Amino acid sequence: MAQSVFRFLWLSFLISSIGDWLYKLALPVVILQKTGSAYHAATAFGVSFVPWIVFSLLGGVIADDYVKKYVLIVGHFLASGLALLLLGVLWQRQLSYPLLYGAIFLLSSVDPLTHPSFQSVSPELVTANQLVAANATIQTIENCISVVGPLLGGAIITLIGGYTWM
């Protein structure tokens, strides 16, 4: 049972990581095409990294004090809702930059709050003798996605044509 739960965890991590790269690459492209401003595209990209500085320590406290499974579930549902909020902000004909940057900040805040729970949940899902293999699997996915993610994201953005749906 625990082995199938771990497989589900790494599969969801793989899918989530691909989605994160698509978001990281597509957001500046959409903003650049919508506004014509490289400043706003770069600022939006930069704003997405600020929550890691602000919330990383709090994420560790949350991982220690709460049930990791629920932290991950709530965090991903919250991220889904915030992604829809960001999509709604981008859908507007005239962008409100404070609302845009706020939505990006909120969406980007979920990962530093949930990532420590994700990193520390493996010992609860696999036996002690499987822990090295489980951690190696997660690390392999993370390293491969950091190489393949930008390539895949860029290819998808190129195929779709960037900002064509608004």
C-alpha positions as CSV (number, residue, x, y, z in Angstrom):
1,M,0.0,0.0,0.0
2,A,2.7,2.5,1.0
3,Q,4.6,1.7,-2.2
4,S,1.6,2.7,-4.4
5,V,1.1,5.8,-2.3
6,F,4.7,6.8,-3.0
7,R,4.3,6.1,-6.7
8,F,1.3,8.4,-6.7
9,L,3.3,11.0,-4.9
10,W,6.2,11.0,-7.4
11,L,3.8,10.9,-10.4
12,S,2.0,13.9,-9.0
13,F,5.4,15.6,-8.3
14,L,6.4,15.0,-11.9
15,I,3.1,16.4,-13.3
16,S,3.2,19.4,-10.9
17,S,6.9,20.2,-11.8
18,I,6.1,20.2,-15.5
19,G,3.2,22.5,-14.8
20,D,5.4,24.8,-12.7
21,W,7.9,25.1,-15.6
22,L,5.1,25.9,-18.1
23,Y,3.8,28.6,-15.7
24,K,7.3,30.0,-15.1
25,L,8.0,30.3,-18.8
26,A,4.5,31.2,-20.1
27,L,3.8,34.0,-17.6
28,P,6.5,36.4,-18.8
29,V,5.7,35.6,-22.4
30,V,2.0,36.4,-21.9
31,I,2.7,39.6,-20.0
32,L,5.3,40.7,-22.6
33,Q,2.8,40.0,-25.5
34,K,-0.1,41.6,-23.6
35,T,1.7,44.8,-22.4
36,G,4.7,45.0,-24.8
37,S,6.8,45.8,-21.6
38,A,9.9,43.8,-20.9
39,Y,10.0,45.6,-17.5
40,H,6.6,44.1,-16.4
41,A,7.5,40.7,-17.8
42,A,10.8,40.6,-15.9
43,T,9.2,42.1,-12.7
44,A,6.5,39.4,-12.8
45,F,9.2,36.7,-13.1
46,G,11.1,38.3,-10.2
47,V,8.0,38.6,-8.0
48,S,7.5,34.8,-8.2
49,F,10.8,34.3,-6.3
50,V,10.2,36.6,-3.4
51,P,7.9,34.2,-1.5
52,W,10.8,31.7,-1.2
53,I,12.7,34.3,0.8
54,V,9.7,35.3,2.9
55,F,8.0,32.0,3.6
56,S,10.6,29.2,3.5
57,L,11.2,29.1,7.2
58,L,7.4,29.2,7.9
59,G,7.1,26.2,5.5
60,G,9.5,24.2,7.7
61,V,7.4,25.1,10.8
62,I,4.2,24.0,9.0
63,A,5.9,20.7,8.0
64,D,6.9,20.1,11.6
65,D,3.5,21.0,13.2
66,Y,0.9,19.7,10.8
67,V,0.0,16.5,9.0
68,K,2.1,16.6,5.8
69,K,-0.5,14.9,3.7
70,Y,-3.1,17.6,4.5
71,V,-0.6,20.4,4.0
72,L,0.1,19.0,0.5
73,I,-3.6,18.5,-0.3
74,V,-4.7,21.9,1.0
75,G,-1.6,23.6,-0.7
76,H,-2.3,22.1,-4.1
77,F,-6.0,23.0,-4.0
78,L,-5.1,26.5,-2.9
79,A,-2.6,26.8,-5.7
80,S,-5.3,25.6,-8.2
81,G,-7.6,28.4,-7.1
82,L,-4.9,31.0,-7.1
83,A,-3.9,29.9,-10.7
84,L,-7.5,30.5,-11.7
85,L,-7.3,33.9,-10.1
86,L,-4.1,34.7,-12.0
87,L,-5.8,33.5,-15.2
88,G,-8.7,35.8,-14.5
89,V,-6.4,38.8,-13.9
90,L,-4.6,38.0,-17.2
91,W,-7.9,37.7,-19.0
92,Q,-8.8,41.3,-18.4
93,R,-8.4,43.6,-21.3
94,Q,-6.5,46.2,-19.2
95,L,-4.1,44.7,-16.7
96,S,-4.1,46.0,-13.2
97,Y,-0.4,45.6,-12.2
98,P,-0.9,45.6,-8.5
99,L,-3.5,42.9,-8.9
100,L,-1.3,41.0,-11.3
101,Y,1.8,41.1,-9.0
102,G,-0.4,40.2,-6.0
103,A,-1.8,37.2,-7.8
104,I,1.7,36.1,-8.8
105,F,2.9,36.6,-5.3
106,L,0.1,34.6,-3.7
107,L,0.4,31.7,-6.2
108,S,4.2,31.6,-5.8
109,S,3.7,31.6,-2.0
110,V,2.2,28.1,-1.9
111,D,5.3,26.2,-2.9
112,P,7.6,27.5,-0.2
113,L,4.9,26.7,2.4
114,T,4.3,23.2,1.1
115,H,7.7,22.1,-0.2
116,P,9.2,21.2,3.2
117,S,6.2,18.9,3.9
118,F,6.8,17.3,0.5
119,Q,10.5,16.8,1.2
120,S,9.9,15.2,4.6
121,V,6.9,13.0,3.7
122,S,8.9,10.1,2.2
123,P,9.8,8.4,5.5
124,E,6.1,8.2,6.3
125,L,5.4,6.4,3.0
126,V,8.2,3.9,2.5
127,T,10.1,1.6,4.8
128,A,13.6,2.5,6.1
129,N,15.3,0.2,3.6
130,Q,13.4,1.8,0.7
131,L,14.1,5.4,1.8
132,V,17.4,5.9,-0.2
133,A,15.7,4.7,-3.4
134,A,12.7,6.8,-2.7
135,N,14.8,10.0,-2.2
136,A,16.9,9.1,-5.2
137,T,13.7,8.8,-7.3
138,I,12.4,12.2,-6.2
139,Q,15.8,13.9,-6.7
140,T,16.1,12.3,-10.2
141,I,12.7,13.7,-11.2
142,E,13.7,17.2,-9.8
143,N,17.0,17.2,-11.6
144,C,15.6,16.0,-14.9
145,I,12.7,18.4,-14.8
146,S,15.1,21.3,-14.2
147,V,16.8,20.4,-17.5
148,V,13.8,19.1,-19.5
149,G,11.2,21.5,-18.0
150,P,12.4,24.7,-19.8
151,L,12.9,22.8,-23.0
152,L,9.4,21.2,-22.9
153,G,7.8,24.5,-21.7
154,G,9.5,26.5,-24.4
155,A,8.5,24.0,-27.1
156,I,4.8,24.0,-25.9
157,I,4.8,27.8,-25.8
158,T,6.3,27.9,-29.3
159,L,3.7,25.4,-30.6
160,I,0.8,27.2,-29.0
161,G,2.2,30.5,-30.2
162,G,2.3,32.2,-26.8
163,Y,-0.5,34.6,-26.2
164,T,-3.2,33.8,-28.7
165,W,-6.3,33.1,-26.6
166,M,-7.1,36.6,-25.3
